[in-house]
Amino acid sequence: MFKEKLAEVLNFFNPLRLNDFNDVSYISDKSSIGNNILVNSDIKPIAISDRFEVAIICVNYQLGNSDNCETISQQRIREQFYRLKRPSSTLRIADLGNLINGKDLNETNFAIQHVCALLFHMNVNVIIIGGSQFLTIGNVQAFEEFETDVTLAHIDSKIDLNIEDDIPGSSDYLNLLLEKNESKLYNISFLGYQSYFVDQKQINRINERYFEPVRLGLIRDDIEETEPYLRDAHLVSFDISAIRLCDAPAQKDGSPNGLYAEEACRLARYAGISDRVRSFGLYEINSNLDQDNRTSKLAAQIIWYYLEGYINRKHDYPDMDTMNYTKYEVQIDEIDFPIVFYKSIISNRWWIEVKKVQDDNSGILISCSESDYLKACRNEISNRWWINFKKLS
């Protein structure tokens, strides 16, 4: 099955032209990623007999800009990525090349949906280098065969939701995403938004849907508290504008405030180490605005940290009947039944159980942190528990 699906996947890509590489310094380093990656190139295309666990795909589509600009951006990221040391001697990574764009956004998103779904069937984890963040829509749609309730982690300085003109075809990608996929989306966490860019009406709209906004300041106060949001996600959409302009200058209308480069890499690692994340997308990089390849280098390192997390996955996302966890029950005055926590013996990570009603045997487990448990011990209800309880009620 792997061979048949890989043959179909490769039909969607233009192989890389190795002669177009400006920086080939990786060739002299045997431990570099570039010397240890399967490359779908014009000289030696990937064969259907090749096997890999992670696929990198570049999608050049960008609203309002030429493909050439985006091709340059992704080529520079690729060159910087190839220079880095391989994160593991056993992890098999493939660079499938550049996706062939459709004639418009819908066709391009359909191609992403089809390619990602095929790769998911092959148990391949997908890294997307965009392109427009609108491409997240096709990525979400790829999950419809695999998940009934998809969770998206959205990392951005803004919340791209038009509240004044919420109609099909809105210029803000979240409107279009919700229009096409709201019935499939269980949750969206908005990580790193900056309050001066966000209208209170946008926050109200998010709260009405029981989605979870997390301000940049909260991440800055304690970045470890973002890990549960990424642990619960099926896919991550990372807009480069979430990072401050001096660390990532290759962005339109950037901000002097934002995530530090180190914080961006740490979030990527949290995403990689999540047992549930199947796809990680990095979007909106414009190398025409870059300085000394600073953004391309950071983008390459963000991808490296995602892979470093991936190879350290614990595979301990719990089932409701698992025995590899310590169970804690905490009684809180405001509710009539105890809140149940589980702590992994393997990784020391925490989950919280949410049920519709006290005597209902069905329920879900939501990732949380130890601080949520400690709040419960102080007779405080965890915000994550409360949001999901209302969502299920």
HELIX and SHEET records of a PDB file:
HELIX    1   1 PHE A    2  LEU A   10  1                                   9    
HELIX    2   2 LEU A   18  ASP A   20  5                                   3    
HELIX    3   3 SER A   25  SER A   28  5                                   4    
HELIX    4   4 ASP A   67  ARG A   83  1                                  17    
HELIX    5   5 LEU A  105  HIS A  121  1                                  17    
HELIX    6   6 GLN A  133  LEU A  135  5                                   3    
HELIX    7   7 THR A  136  GLN A  141  1                                   6    
HELIX    8   8 ALA A  142  GLU A  145  5                                   4    
HELIX    9   9 TYR A  173  ASN A  181  1                                   9    
HELIX   10  10 SER A  195  PHE A  197  5                                   3    
HELIX   11  11 GLN A  200  GLU A  208  1                                   9    
HELIX   12  12 LEU A  216  ASP A  221  1                                   6    
HELIX   13  13 ILE A  223  THR A  226  5                                   4    
HELIX   14  14 GLU A  227  ASP A  232  1                                   6    
HELIX   15  15 ILE A  240  ALA A  242  5                                   3    
HELIX   16  16 ALA A  261  ILE A  273  1                                  13    
HELIX   17  17 SER A  287  LEU A  289  5                                   3    
HELIX   18  18 ARG A  294  TYR A  310  1                                  17    
HELIX   19  19 GLU A  370  CYS A  377  1                                   8    
HELIX   20  20 ASN A  383  LEU A  392  1                                  10    
SHEET    1   A 3 PHE A  13  ASN A  14  0                                        
SHEET    2   A 3 ILE A  93  LEU A  99 -1                                        
SHEET    3   A 3 LEU A  38  VAL A  39  1                                        
SHEET    1   B 9 PHE A  13  ASN A  14  0                                        
SHEET    2   B 9 ILE A  93  LEU A  99 -1                                        
SHEET    3   B 9 VAL A  54  CYS A  58  1                                        
SHEET    4   B 9 ASN A 125  ILE A 129  1                                        
SHEET    5   B 9 SER A 279  TYR A 283  1                                        
SHEET    6   B 9 LEU A 235  ASP A 239  1                                        
SHEET    7   B 9 VAL A 150  ILE A 155  1                                        
SHEET    8   B 9 LEU A 185  TYR A 193  1                                        
SHEET    9   B 9 GLU A 212  ARG A 215  1                                        
SHEET    1   C 4 TYR A 325  VAL A 330  0                                        
SHEET    2   C 4 ILE A 339  SER A 344 -1                                        
SHEET    3   C 4 TRP A 350  LYS A 355 -1                                        
SHEET    4   C 4 GLY A 363  CYS A 368 -1                                        
END                                                                             
